[in-house]
Amino acid sequence: MPASIREEVDHLLEAAFTREMSTRLNCPSCGSAHVAQMLGDNGGISYVCTACGHSWS
């Protein structure tokens, strides 16, 4: 495989990893990444930590 194709694949994999890491949520209370997204009462988005039970929007 030519080096230019390898470099492009490496670049794409790095970009996908960076995007995944930047969209992760952490609980502001305990710092856990075990966060679930749920629909709020008025149709808004809320989050709940499945580790400690803290919820926020």
One Martini backbone bead per residue (centre of mass of N, CA, C, O) as a GRO file, in nm:
protein
   57
    1MET     BB    1   0.097   0.036   0.024
    2PRO     BB    2   0.089   0.351  -0.002
    3ALA     BB    3   0.177   0.608   0.199
    4SER     BB    4  -0.059   0.808   0.134
    5ILE     BB    5  -0.286   0.616   0.222
    6ARG     BB    6  -0.199   0.569   0.510
    7GLU     BB    7  -0.207   0.863   0.599
    8GLU     BB    8  -0.510   0.902   0.544
    9VAL     BB    9  -0.614   0.685   0.735
   10ASP     BB   10  -0.486   0.798   0.992
   11HIS     BB   11  -0.634   1.069   0.979
   12LEU     BB   12  -0.925   0.956   0.992
   13LEU     BB   13  -0.896   0.804   1.262
   14GLU     BB   14  -0.818   1.049   1.432
   15ALA     BB   15  -1.076   1.216   1.376
   16ALA     BB   16  -1.278   1.009   1.492
   17PHE     BB   17  -1.162   1.000   1.778
   18THR     BB   18  -1.187   1.301   1.844
   19ARG     BB   19  -1.494   1.321   1.804
   20GLU     BB   20  -1.573   1.113   2.019
   21MET     BB   21  -1.435   1.257   2.264
   22SER     BB   22  -1.589   1.543   2.230
   23THR     BB   23  -1.896   1.404   2.276
   24ARG     BB   24  -1.857   1.336   2.553
   25LEU     BB   25  -1.999   1.278   2.870
   26ASN     BB   26  -1.980   1.417   3.197
   27CYS     BB   27  -2.026   1.420   3.515
   28PRO     BB   28  -2.036   1.696   3.733
   29SER     BB   29  -2.021   1.527   4.004
   30CYS     BB   30  -1.827   1.246   3.935
   31GLY     BB   31  -1.711   1.204   3.614
   32SER     BB   32  -1.870   1.013   3.466
   33ALA     BB   33  -1.947   0.842   3.143
   34HIS     BB   34  -2.234   0.743   3.258
   35VAL     BB   35  -2.456   0.871   3.025
   36ALA     BB   36  -2.793   0.968   2.985
   37GLN     BB   37  -3.037   1.040   2.753
   38MET     BB   38  -3.330   1.255   2.792
   39LEU     BB   39  -3.652   1.351   2.804
   40GLY     BB   40  -3.810   1.615   2.888
   41ASP     BB   41  -4.101   1.764   2.984
   42ASN     BB   42  -4.065   2.003   2.738
   43GLY     BB   43  -3.868   1.847   2.518
   44GLY     BB   44  -3.607   1.844   2.632
   45ILE     BB   45  -3.277   1.793   2.735
   46SER     BB   46  -3.151   1.533   2.940
   47TYR     BB   47  -2.940   1.412   3.211
   48VAL     BB   48  -2.799   1.095   3.340
   49CYS     BB   49  -2.634   0.933   3.589
   50THR     BB   50  -2.569   0.584   3.630
   51ALA     BB   51  -2.378   0.602   3.887
   52CYS     BB   52  -2.524   0.854   4.083
   53GLY     BB   53  -2.807   1.013   3.964
   54HIS     BB   54  -2.744   1.262   3.832
   55SER     BB   55  -2.917   1.556   3.708
   56TRP     BB   56  -2.939   1.738   3.385
   57SER     BB   57  -2.958   2.026   3.121
   0.00000   0.00000   0.00000
